[in-house]
Amino acid sequence: MTSTRVRLTTVLVLAASAACSPDEGAHHRVEEQPIPAELPRIQSKKLDYLLHSSVERVPIRYLSLTGPRTIHQKILLLTATGDEPSYQAARDALDRIGMPYQAVTAVSQDVTDAMLTDGASTCNFSAVLFATSGLGFWDPAIAPAGAWTSALSPDEWSRIDAFEVACGAREAVWYAWPSPDLGLAFQSGFSSDESVDGLIADTSFFLRVPSGARIPYRHAAGYRASIVDPTVTRAIVRDASGGVLLAVNRTVDGREQLISTVDSNPYLAHSLALEYDMLRWLTRGIFVGEKRSYLAPQIDDIFLDNDMWVVGSGNTGSVQFRITGSDLDAFVSWQQGFRGRLPAGSSFIATMAFNGLGTLTSEYPDGSLLRAATRAGSKLTWLNHTWDHENMDAMTRAEARDEVARNCKKAKDLKLHGFSCFELVTPDMSGLTNLPAVQGMLDAGTRFVVSDTSITELLRPANPGTNPSFNVGRVSPTDARLYQIPRHPTSVFYDVREPATELDEYNHIYHDYYGRDLTYEEFVDKASEFGFYYLMQGDIDPLMFHQANLANYGGGHSLYGDFVEAVAKKFLALSKVPVLTLNQRGIGDEMKSRAQLNGCNASARIVESSTGGRSLVVSGSSACSIPVTGISAPTFGSVSVYGGEATTSFSMGTSGGSVTIPLP
């Protein structure tokens, strides 16, 4: 029907998920890659028995601090070797949330008195996090043939215990053998091949995990434990047999310990589900950083058609499809119902990346799609995808400006909700390394453009599409006025409209990985794991879909809707916080803010006075906004509430500074 339909060359079938194809006659980007079939799997092992306390090593010594204390809100993260999956999980959580910490690898670095306090009144940490109980490792130097031992000396154990008592520092053990010195007794162990479901035993511990949640412990070794003395130890999570998997213990000297008897790593559902409430407990509910859950789907090629995958034949360019008004009506109806099932405070909405040429009846006589888009009003939000989807890698400045500006005018004429010329998705993520094209985008008002996370540093070293760090985008190396927002591809491919074609293409790509063809239900489960992972991480990057994915294949269902429903089902089983959608500019602003936060040496400390009062001092060495979760201080900063918890963001001056807030 039209010379603007989006095509895929058959030699690059594997890249079908990565982006739209360019205009007819152009070729798909050769460097794009399909997403992995599954999230990474990290080997999990059982621990060797090792006591965690210092009781049997040296007598406990006591540290006396003089005068009112200053307690730095920073976590001491201890690992034996740095290789433990539980260490990786804890470190990843701290990095994503933005909590200040100092990591110490105990086999190569001593824990000294000076590291912990100044010996007078200053505590350098507010909490201690052990990757494993006992910080065990295999030491080949121990005669005759090596042995499992602690990376900490008896003096170091005693030193840490004394610090915790003097500074009121809580302790967490991310993966522990259930030993009596932790208030637990061993019942049984399980391997990473077994599936264990955890049940909430103490609902007061959790702010974010629903009380009826079944915590899925998968791909992780661990232990079931019993409680030695219920007057000092309480279960937080148990399995169906009553075995304790997570507990809080109080030692004889008054220290508080949080103990997980199951291994973890950054990709496991139970790790992601429990991390926030575990760290919230560890920090007594006040910490630098924040964690929110985002889902920002962007649906490309609206108003154009796509070349489609054909079962048994692949994508030969012989079949085209463009959704109709009835498809969009069904999608909007589904989205309204879906929004109503999300937690209060959610702002989920799909963003429609459109090409204005497709609104012309000379190109597509069926005007039902445009009428449906107009009817939808504020139930959809809109984004610039250029006028006619021409690849921009070789465009001149004037051509690029016209591609963007013409679509801006069309959006204004149609009064499309939420549209801004600041935001752009280029066709195939093209033009980002073409200076004239970038200048043309900027001339037309663009300041935020998406990149593709499948374009790694290895594929394009000069301008990759990945995040340089968590929730941070990239200032364009072509022109610093343009900010690149990394976007995740999905395995809901651009050229499929119903389960049969989606499954045929998916199995064509991944059959060798699985050794068989998957069913549609299995595909949805595998594909949605990535969206679930992004949500649980707090990943702010948008997700990539295409117009054909919105087709109503029956009963109001669409491939896009099946993916999102599966993601939400998994998420809501383990979390009760709102699901947020930001527009592209909002995402870019958050990314810029996070980059500033990462570079401003953000810190906080609680200062006690001689009269019993306390204050929180928040500091930064350069311009940034520092979020502190757990306090509401509208006089001193900007307060937001998420999941029933207040976070106050404190603005540091252009040269940094500090803010002092009185605490109750």
N, C-alpha and C positions, 0 to 999 in steps of 0.2 A: 504494500500500500504506500509506503513512504521510504524515502531515501535516508531517513534519520534513525531507522531501527537499529537496535544495539546487537552486535554480532560477536561471536566467539570462533576463533580459528580452531579446527579440529585437533591440531597438533598440541594445543594447550588445554586439553580437557581438564587436566588436574588443577588448573587455576580458576575454574569456574566460580568458586566461592569467593574469590579475592576481591573482585571489583566488577563494575559494569564494563562492557567492551566499548571501544570507541566507535566512531561513525563508520558506516559501510566502507569497506575497502581498506580500513586500517587494521592493524594487528594488535592482539592483546599483549600486555606487558609480559615479556618472557621471564622476568625475575620474580613474579609473584608466586607464592607457594600455597598449597592447601594447608589448612590448619591440621594439627595432629588429630589422630583418631580419638585419643583419650588424654586426660591430664597425666603428667609425669607420675610414675610409680617409684617410690624410694623404698629400698629394702628396710624392713623393720625386724629387729631381733629382741629376744628376751635379754634381760640384764643378768649379770652374775651377782650373786648375793654380796652385799657390802653394806655395813651399817652407815647411817647418814650422820648421826650425831657425834660429838666429840667426847661423849661420856667415857668411853672405854679407851680413849687415846691419852689425854692428859686431863688433869683436873680443870674444871671450868674456872676461868679467871674473870674478874669483874673490872669494867672500865667506868671510872667516875669522871663525868663531865661537870665542870664548875660553871655556875651562872646559867642564865636562860639559854636555851639551845637555838641554833640556826640549823634547820634541816633542809638540805637541798633535795628538791623533788626530782630525783634521778635514780634509776635502777641499776644496781650492780648485777650484771649478767655473767654468770660463771659457767664455763664449759671446760671439760677435761681436755679435749683435743680440737674442738671446732668442727668435728665431723658428725656429731650426733644429729639425727633427724629432728629430735626434740629441740635442740639448740637452734637449728634452722627455723623451726616453727616459731619459737619464742622471739628470735631476732626479727623475723619477717613481720610478726605482729607489731612489735615495737616500732619498726621502721614505718609501716603503713599508717599506724595511728599517729605517729609523730612524737612518741614519748622519749624524752632524753634518757640515755643509758650509756654505760661504759661496759664493754665486753672484755672479759679477762680469760685468756686461755691458760688454764692452771698448770699445764705441763711445762710451760715456758715463761710464765710470769708469776711472781710472788704476790700474795695478798699481804700487804704490810699495814702496820698501824697508821702510817701517814696516808695511805690510800683511803682508809675508812673515815678517819676523823683528824682534827687538828690537835687532839689530845686535851683540848680545853672546853670548847662549847659548840663547835661546828661539826655537824654530821654531813659527810659528803654524799651520802645516799639516803633515800627514804625506804628502800626495800632491797631485798636480795632475791635473785631468781637463779635457781640451779637448773641446768639442762637435764641432769640425771641425779638420782640419789647417790650420795657418796662420791660423785664425780669420778666414777671408776674408769679405768682404761687398762689395756694390756701392756705391761711393762716387760719387754724382753730382757732387760738387764738384771731382773731378779733371778738369782740362782735357784734351781739349776737350769731351768728351761723357760723362764718367764712366769709371770703370775698376774692375776687381776688385782689391781690395787687402786688406791685413791690418788688423784692428782694433787690433792691438798695434803700438806703435812699436818701432824697433830697440832702444832702451834697455830697454823692457819685456821684450822677448824675452831679452835678455842677463841682465836681472835675474832672470827666472824660471829660466833655466839655472843661474845661480850659486846660487840658492836650492836647487834640486834637488841640486846637488853637495854643498853645505854641510850640508844637513839629511837627506841620504840619501832624499829623497822620490822615489817612483816617479811615472811619468807615464802616462796613458792618453789615446789619441785615439779618440773614439767613432766618427768617420767621417773617413777620410783618403784623400787622393789618394796613391797609392803612389810617393812620390818618393825619390830616392837618400838624402836626408838622414834618412829613416826606415828605411834599410836595404833598400828595396824598389825594384823597377823595374816600370814599367807594362807589362802584357801586353795587356789588352783591357778594355773596359767593358761593362756591361749595364744595361738600363733597368729601371724598376719593373714593366714588363709581362712581363718574362722571369722564369722560375723557375730557380733555381740551388740545388743541394743541396750542403751543406758536409759534409766528412768529417773526422773527428778525426785530426789528424796527430801530436799530442803528448798522449797520454792522461794524462801526469803533471800536466798543467795543470788538469785538471778533477776536482773532488770530486763534483759533482752530475750532470753530463751523462754518460750511458753511453758507453763506448768505441766501441760500434758505431752510435752515433746518426748519423742523416742530418739535418743542420741545414737546415730549410726556409727558404731566403731567398726571400720572396715580397713583392711590392708594395714593393720597395726597390731603388733604383739602387745600383750599386757597381762595383768593379774587381777584375779578376784580376791578381795581381802575381807576380813572381819575386823570389827572394832574391839580393841583390847579393853578400853575403859570409856564407856559412853559419857562419863561426867566431864571428860576433857577432849573427847574426839567425837565429831559428828559427821555423818555421811551426807554428801551433797548429791552424788549420783550413784545409783545401784543398778545392777543388771536384774533380769527377771528372777534369778535365783536368790536375790538378796545380797550378792557379792558387791562389796564397795569398790567403786572405780574412781571416785573423787571424794576427798574428805578434807576437813579442817581440824587441825590438832593444836592443843596448847601444851607446851612442854612444862617441866617442873619448875623452870626458871621464868615462866610467864611468856615465852616467845610464842608467836602464832605462826603456824605453818599450813600451807595449802598443798595438798599432795594429790597428784594424778598418777594412777597406777597403769596407765595406758600410754604407749608411745604416740608420737604425733609428728607431723611434718607439714610444710606450708600448703599442701594440696588436699588434705583430708578434711572431710565435712565436719567431723567432731572437733578437729583442731580449730577450724574457722568459727564454728558455732559457740565454742566455750571460751575462746581467747579473751573476748572483751570483758565478760563478767569476771573472769579470773584475774585479769589485770586491774580491773576496777576494785576488786577486793584487795589486791596486793597494795594498791596505792591509797587505800582508804577513801576512794571515790573522788579524789581531787588530783588531776594530772594535766600536764601540758599535752595537747593533742586532741583529736576527735576522730570518730569513726561513724560514717553514714553510708547508707546503701543506695546506689544509683542504678537506674536502668533507663538508658537513653537510646531507643531504637531510631535509626534514620533509614527511611525507605526511599531509595533512589528511583529515578526514571519515571516519576509520576507524569502522566499524560502521553508518554511514548509507549511503543511496543518493544518487545524483546524477541530475539530468536530463541526458540525453545528446544529443550532436550526432548528427544523422541525415544520411547522405550525400544531397546534393541538396536537403535541406529545412532544414538548420540545426538549431538548438536551439529547439524549439517547446514543450518541457515535456511532450511526449506519450510519451516513452520514458525509463524509469528503469533504473538499473543499480547493483547492489551486489555487490562481490566475494564469493566464497564461501570456505569453508575450503580447498578444493582450490587456489584461486588463491593464497591466502596460503601454503599449504604449498609450492607451486611457487616462490613468491617467496623464501621462506626458504632453500630448497634452492639457488636460484640465488645468493643473497647469500653463502652459505657458500662456494660455489665461487669466487665473485668475490673474496672476502676472501683466499682462499688464493693468488691470483695477484698480490696487491699486495706491495710491498717489505716486508721484515722491519721490524717496529716500527709498521706501520700499525694504525689503530684504527677503520677505517671501519665504520659501522653506520647503518641507517636508523632514523629517529625517527618513531614512529607517533602522530600527533595525533588523539586519539579523542574521540568523543561518547558518553557513557554510555547515553543513551536507546536507542541502537542495539543494546545488548546484551539488551534486554528482548524476550522471545518474544511479548509482546503487540503489539510493533511489527514484529518480524521473526521469524516462526516458525522460519526456518532457523537453527539454532544452530551450524552447522558452522564459521562464521567465528570465533565466540567460542572454540570448542574448539581450533581451530588456533592462535589467538592464545595460548591458555594453554599449548599444547604447545611453542610456540616458546621460551618461557622467556627466557633471557638472550640469545638470538639476535636479539631485537628490543629496542628501548628505547622508552619511552612518554612522552607529553606531553599536557597538558590542552588540549582544544579546546572546553571548556564542555559542559554536559549535553546540550542539544538544539539547538545551533547557532542560537539566537535572536540577531538583530542587537542590539547593545548600545548603539547611539547614543542611544536614548531610555529606557534602563533606569533604574530607581531603584537606590539603593544596596543595598537588601535583595534586589532581583531579581538584581542582578549577583553579589552574594555567594553567593546560592543556586546560580546557574548554575555558578560555579567550585567551590564547596565540595562540591556534590553529586557532581561528577565526581571530586574528590579522594577522596571516600569510596568511590566505585565502584572506583577504581584500587587503593585499599588492600584492598578486599574481594577483588579479582581477583589481587592480588599482582603487579601489572604491573611488570616489570623497569625500573629506572631512573627511575621516575616521581617527580616532586617537585611539591608544590603551589606552589613558588617560581616555576614556569615556566608560561606560558600563551600560547596562540595564540587570539586572539578571532576569532569568525566575521567574515569579510570585513575583518579588522583594524579592526573597529568599536569604538566606545566609548572610544577613546583621547583624545578631546577632550570627553567627557562626564564632568564631575567626579563626580556620584553613582556612575556606573558604575566609574570608576577607584577611588573609595573602597571600593566593594564588592569589587573585585578584591583590593585591599590587605587588606581585612578577612578575606578567605578565604586569605590567605598569599602572594599573588602579589607577586613583586618584579621579574620579568623577563618582558617581553611583546614579541612581534614587531611590527614595522611593515613597510611595503611600500616598497621602493626606487623603485617606479614613481610614488609620490606625491611629487613633487618640491616644491621651495620655491615654484615658480611656481603649482602647483596648490593647495598648502596652506601658505602662508607661516608660519602660527603654529605648526604642528607637522608638518613634512614627514616622510616615511618614509625619507629618504636618510641616508647617513653624513655627518656634518659634516666628517670627515676620515677618512683610510684606517683601517679596522679600529676605528673608534670609533662607538659608538651615541649615543643622546640621553637625557639625563635628562628625564623627562616634564615638560613645562611645566604640566601639569594638577596633578600632585603629584610632588614631587621624590623620593619614596620608590620610585617606579616607574621602571624603566630600560627604554628601548625599543631593541630589537635589530633593525636593518634586515635584511630578508629579500628575496632576489632572486626575482622570478617567472621562469618559464621558458616556452618555447613548447610544452611538453608540456601541453596545455590540460586544464582540470579535467574536461571533459565528454567525454573520448574514452577508448576502451578498446582499440583495435586500429589498425593502420596506415591502413586505409581512411578511418576517420572523422578521425583526426589529420590526414591529408594533405588531406582535403577542407576541413577548417576552416582549416588553414594556408594552403592555396592561395586560399581565399576572402579571407583577410586580405592576403596578400603577393603575389598574382598581379600586380598593377599595378607593384609594385616590381621584380620580376624580368622582367616582360613575358611570362611563361609560367607554366605549372604545373610544380612540381618533382616529382621522383620521391620515394619514401619514403627511398631511400638518400641523396638530396641533402638532404632535410629533416633527417635525422639528422646529417649532416655540418654543416649550417648551425646547427642548434640546439645541438649539442654544442660549437661554437666558444666559446660564452659560458661554459659550465662549465669548459672547458679554460683559458680566459683567467683565470677566477677562481682556479683551482688554481695556475696559473703565477705569478699575482700574489702569492699568499699571502693572498688575500681570505678572511676568517674568517666572513663573512655566510652564514647558512644559505640553502638553496634550497627553493623551493616546488613541491610536487607534491600530487596528490589520489588518493583511494582507487581510482578507476576506472583509473588509470594502472598499477596493479599486476596487472590482469587477465592471466591466462595466455592469450594469443591463439594459442598453438600451440607445442609443443615446449619449454615452460617459459619462453618469451619474453614480455616485457611492454614496453610503451612506456617505462616508467621504466627498466627494465633496458637497453633499447637505448640510451637517452640516456647512462646512466652508463657502460656498456661503451665507447661511442664516446669519451666524455671521457677515460676511463682509457687507452684505446689511444693517443690523441694525447699524453697526459701521459707515459706510460711510455716512449714513443719518444724523449723528450727529457730525462727526469729519472729518477733512481733513488732519490729520497728517499721516506720514508714518507708515506702519505696519512692525515691525522688527522681524526677526528670528535670534536667536543666537544659535551657536552649544552648546553642553552640557558643554564643558569647559568654553565657554564664559558666559553661565548662572552661572556656579559655581563661576567664578571670580567676576561677578557682585554681587552675593550674599555675597561673602566674603567681598567685598568692602563696601556693605551696612551695614553689621554687624559692621565693623570698624567705619563707619560713625555714627552709632547709639551709639557707646560707646565713642566717642572722644569729646563730648561736643562742637560740631561744632557751630560756631557763626560768625556773621558779624556785623560790625557797620560802619556807615557813619560818618566821622569826618570832620567838617567844619573848615576852617582856617580863620584867621582874615583878610586875603586879599580876601576872597570870594571863594577860591578854595575848592574842596572836595576830599576826598580819601575814599576808602573802605578798611577796615582792616578785614581780614578773619583769624580766629583763631581756633585751636584745641588743646586739652590737651594731645592727644596721636597720634600715627601714624594713619593716615586716609587720604583719598582723599575727599575734600569738594567741591561739585558742587555748583556753583553760577549761576543761570539762569538770563539772561538779560544783561550780559556783555561779551565782547570778549577781552581777555587779553593774547594773545599768548606769550608775554614776561614773564609772571608770572605763567602761567599754561597751561594745555592742553585744547584746544578749540574744541568743537564739535558743529555742527549745526543740529537742529532737528525741523522740521515744520517751518523753516524760522527764528528760534530764536537761538541765541548763548548761550551756557553754557560753562563756564570755570571751570575746576576742578583743585583745588589747593592742592598740596601734602604737608602734614605736616610731619615733621621729625619723627624719631622713638620715640622721647619724646614729640611730638607735636611742636607747634610753631605758627607763624603768618606770613601773607603776606600782604603788603600794596600796593594797586593799585590806582593810580590817576584816578579820574572820570572827565568826561567832565563837 
